[in-house]
Amino acid sequence: MKILRHEEFEEGCKATCNGPYDGKWSKTMVGFGPEDDHFVAELTYNYGVGEYRLGNDFLGLTLQSSQAVSNAKRLNWPLTQVEDSLYMTEAPGGYRFYLIDKEQPNRDPVQKVSLAVSDLQCSVHYWSALLGMKVIEKNEDKKIAVMGFSDNQLPDIEALMKKEKQKILTPLVSLDTPGKATVEVVILADPDGHEICFVGDEAFRQLSAMDPKGNELLDEAMAADKSDEWFAKHNKQKASA
């Protein structure tokens, strides 16, 4: 993956994008291509927080890349073979990645994101009937469902959620990014509490433009972070989440 952009913030996000924290934080967007047409991961760093608890709801991210498999073997990163041409590995923190050992496609190599749910029927209804996802595959015996969005399929999310009496974590709010676009955001929670953030398309296209200085900004921020030295000097441990 590539560093697509990096941003530093002096105080917590009013939409709780950085979690339940109100201190300095940063976010780094990483992915295989532009955010407009690729899956990307947001790596959030809260200054002073040294540990997070791993939940049991995120089951893993699957991507197709023989290069990723080769990289893991070359670097002696632990790989577990799940089946023919499919390996499982864990990122720092325990997040699982499933690697399909096939040539990386021209499109986005990320194939799917897997979430655990407590009630499949209820979750399928929420993600399809309410959020507009298309059911691509469903297997009642294996208790799995695969869904995805089509182009121009999102309705007026906030109004629909209010009508259906669904949980809205953050009502429509405008978020400023210094020197960049202001975006409108609505954050929902599905039946299992998974947070879903919808962002206004036009402003997000401006905000998410790939920054050629992304790597440089990230390196500068990491070099400037003296939190480990500060905690050691004051004989304190970083707070855990």
C-alpha positions as CSV (number, residue, x, y, z in Angstrom):
1,M,0.0,0.0,0.0
2,K,1.0,3.6,-0.4
3,I,0.8,6.6,1.9
4,L,-2.0,8.7,0.3
5,R,-2.1,11.6,2.8
6,H,-1.3,12.4,6.4
7,E,-2.9,15.0,8.6
8,E,-2.2,16.3,12.1
9,F,-4.9,17.7,14.5
10,E,-4.4,19.6,17.7
11,E,-7.7,18.5,19.3
12,G,-10.2,15.7,19.1
13,C,-12.7,15.4,16.2
14,K,-16.2,16.6,17.0
15,A,-17.5,13.5,15.0
16,T,-15.2,11.3,17.2
17,C,-13.2,10.2,14.1
18,N,-10.3,9.5,16.5
19,G,-12.4,7.8,19.1
20,P,-13.5,9.1,22.5
21,Y,-10.4,11.3,22.9
22,D,-10.1,15.1,22.9
23,G,-6.3,15.5,22.6
24,K,-3.8,15.8,19.8
25,W,-4.1,13.1,17.1
26,S,-3.2,12.3,13.5
27,K,-4.6,10.2,10.7
28,T,-2.8,8.5,7.8
29,M,-4.7,7.2,4.8
30,V,-3.1,4.2,3.1
31,G,-4.2,2.2,0.1
32,F,-3.4,0.8,-3.3
33,G,-4.7,3.8,-5.2
34,P,-6.8,7.0,-5.0
35,E,-9.5,7.1,-2.3
36,D,-12.1,7.9,-4.9
37,D,-12.1,4.4,-6.4
38,H,-10.1,2.3,-4.0
39,F,-10.6,0.8,-0.5
40,V,-8.3,2.7,1.9
41,A,-7.4,2.2,5.6
42,E,-7.3,5.1,8.0
43,L,-4.6,4.7,10.6
44,T,-5.4,6.9,13.6
45,Y,-2.8,7.8,16.2
46,N,-3.8,9.4,19.4
47,Y,-0.8,11.0,21.1
48,G,-0.4,9.6,24.6
49,V,-2.5,6.5,24.0
50,G,-0.2,3.4,23.9
51,E,-2.6,0.5,23.7
52,Y,-6.0,-0.5,22.3
53,R,-8.2,-3.5,23.0
54,L,-8.9,-5.8,20.0
55,G,-12.5,-6.6,19.6
56,N,-14.1,-9.8,18.1
57,D,-16.2,-8.1,15.4
58,F,-13.6,-7.3,12.7
59,L,-12.8,-10.7,11.1
60,G,-10.3,-9.5,8.5
61,L,-9.6,-7.8,5.2
62,T,-9.0,-10.0,2.1
63,L,-6.8,-8.8,-0.7
64,Q,-5.5,-10.4,-3.9
65,S,-1.7,-10.0,-4.2
66,S,1.0,-12.6,-4.8
67,Q,3.4,-9.8,-4.2
68,A,2.1,-9.4,-0.6
69,V,2.6,-13.1,0.0
70,S,6.1,-12.9,-1.4
71,N,6.9,-9.9,0.8
72,A,5.7,-11.7,3.9
73,K,7.8,-14.7,3.2
74,R,10.9,-12.6,2.4
75,L,10.5,-10.7,5.6
76,N,9.7,-13.8,7.6
77,W,6.4,-12.4,8.6
78,P,4.2,-15.2,10.0
79,L,1.8,-16.7,7.5
80,T,-0.8,-19.4,8.0
81,Q,-2.0,-21.3,5.0
82,V,-5.9,-21.5,5.1
83,E,-6.4,-23.3,1.8
84,D,-4.9,-23.4,-1.6
85,S,-3.6,-20.0,-2.6
86,L,-5.0,-18.4,0.5
87,Y,-2.9,-17.2,3.5
88,M,-3.8,-15.5,6.8
89,T,-1.5,-13.1,8.6
90,E,-1.9,-10.6,11.4
91,A,-0.9,-6.9,11.4
92,P,0.5,-5.3,14.5
93,G,-2.3,-5.2,17.0
94,G,-3.8,-8.5,15.9
95,Y,-5.9,-7.3,12.9
96,R,-6.2,-10.1,10.4
97,F,-5.4,-10.0,6.7
98,Y,-6.2,-12.8,4.2
99,L,-3.9,-12.8,1.2
100,I,-5.0,-14.5,-2.1
101,D,-1.8,-15.7,-3.8
102,K,-2.7,-14.6,-7.3
103,E,-1.4,-11.7,-9.4
104,Q,-2.6,-8.4,-8.3
105,P,-5.5,-7.2,-10.5
106,N,-5.5,-3.9,-12.4
107,R,-8.4,-2.7,-10.2
108,D,-8.4,-2.5,-6.4
109,P,-6.9,-5.7,-5.0
110,V,-9.0,-5.4,-1.8
111,Q,-11.7,-8.0,-2.3
112,K,-13.8,-7.6,0.9
113,V,-13.9,-6.6,4.5
114,S,-15.4,-9.2,6.9
115,L,-17.5,-8.3,10.0
116,A,-19.1,-10.6,12.6
117,V,-22.7,-10.0,13.3
118,S,-25.1,-11.4,15.9
119,D,-28.2,-11.7,13.7
120,L,-27.5,-12.2,10.0
121,Q,-31.1,-11.5,8.8
122,C,-31.3,-8.3,10.8
123,S,-27.9,-7.1,9.5
124,V,-28.6,-8.0,5.9
125,H,-31.9,-6.0,6.2
126,Y,-30.0,-3.0,7.7
127,W,-27.2,-2.9,5.1
128,S,-29.4,-3.7,2.1
129,A,-32.9,-2.3,2.7
130,L,-31.8,0.8,4.6
131,L,-28.3,1.6,3.4
132,G,-28.8,0.5,-0.2
133,M,-26.2,-2.3,-0.5
134,K,-26.8,-5.0,-3.1
135,V,-26.7,-8.6,-1.8
136,I,-24.2,-10.4,-4.0
137,E,-24.2,-13.7,-2.2
138,K,-26.0,-15.2,0.7
139,N,-25.6,-18.7,2.3
140,E,-27.9,-19.5,5.2
141,D,-26.1,-22.7,6.0
142,K,-22.7,-21.0,6.4
143,K,-24.4,-18.0,7.9
144,I,-22.6,-15.5,5.6
145,A,-23.7,-12.7,3.3
146,V,-21.6,-10.7,0.8
147,M,-22.8,-7.2,-0.1
148,G,-21.5,-4.2,-1.9
149,F,-22.6,-0.7,-3.2
150,S,-23.4,0.2,-6.7
151,D,-22.8,3.6,-8.2
152,N,-25.2,6.4,-7.2
153,Q,-27.1,4.2,-4.9
154,L,-26.9,6.1,-1.5
155,P,-30.2,7.8,-0.4
156,D,-30.6,10.7,2.0
157,I,-29.1,8.7,4.8
158,E,-29.9,10.8,7.8
159,A,-33.6,11.4,6.9
160,L,-34.0,7.6,6.2
161,M,-32.5,6.6,9.5
162,K,-34.7,9.1,11.4
163,K,-37.8,7.7,9.6
164,E,-36.8,4.1,10.4
165,K,-35.9,5.1,14.0
166,Q,-32.3,3.8,13.6
167,K,-29.3,4.8,15.7
168,I,-27.5,7.9,14.6
169,L,-24.2,8.4,16.4
170,T,-23.4,11.8,14.9
171,P,-26.1,13.8,13.1
172,L,-25.1,15.7,10.0
173,V,-22.0,17.8,10.9
174,S,-19.4,19.8,9.0
175,L,-15.8,18.9,9.6
176,D,-12.9,21.2,8.8
177,T,-9.4,20.1,7.8
178,P,-6.9,23.0,7.9
179,G,-6.0,24.1,4.4
180,K,-8.4,21.6,2.8
181,A,-12.1,21.1,2.1
182,T,-14.9,21.1,4.7
183,V,-16.9,17.9,4.5
184,E,-20.3,17.0,5.7
185,V,-20.5,13.7,7.7
186,V,-23.2,11.5,9.2
187,I,-22.2,8.6,11.4
188,L,-24.5,5.7,12.0
189,A,-24.4,2.4,14.0
190,D,-25.6,-0.9,12.6
191,P,-27.5,-3.4,14.8
192,D,-24.2,-4.7,16.3
193,G,-22.8,-1.1,16.9
194,H,-20.4,-1.0,14.0
195,E,-19.8,2.6,13.1
196,I,-20.6,3.6,9.5
197,C,-19.5,7.1,8.4
198,F,-21.0,8.7,5.3
199,V,-19.2,11.7,3.8
200,G,-20.5,14.2,1.2
201,D,-19.1,13.2,-2.2
202,E,-18.0,16.5,-3.8
203,A,-16.1,17.9,-0.8
204,F,-14.6,14.5,-0.1
205,R,-13.1,14.3,-3.6
206,Q,-11.2,17.5,-2.8
207,L,-10.2,16.4,0.7
208,S,-9.0,13.0,-0.4
209,A,-6.8,14.0,-3.2
210,M,-3.5,12.1,-3.0
211,D,-0.8,14.3,-1.3
212,P,2.7,13.8,-2.9
213,K,4.1,15.0,0.4
214,G,2.3,12.3,2.4
215,N,5.3,10.2,3.2
216,E,7.3,13.3,4.1
217,L,4.6,14.7,6.5
218,L,4.3,11.3,8.2
219,D,8.1,10.9,8.7
220,E,8.2,14.5,10.1
221,A,5.4,13.8,12.5
222,M,6.9,10.5,13.8
223,A,10.3,12.1,14.2
224,A,8.7,15.0,16.2
225,D,6.7,12.6,18.5
226,K,8.5,12.6,21.9
227,S,5.7,11.0,23.9
228,D,7.7,7.9,24.8
229,E,10.5,10.1,26.2
230,W,8.0,12.3,28.1
231,F,6.3,9.3,29.7
232,A,9.6,7.7,30.7
233,K,10.9,11.0,32.2
234,H,7.8,11.3,34.3
235,N,7.8,7.6,35.2
236,K,4.3,7.2,33.7
237,Q,2.8,4.7,31.4
238,K,0.9,5.7,28.2
239,A,-2.8,5.5,28.7
240,S,-4.5,2.5,27.2
241,A,-7.9,2.5,25.4
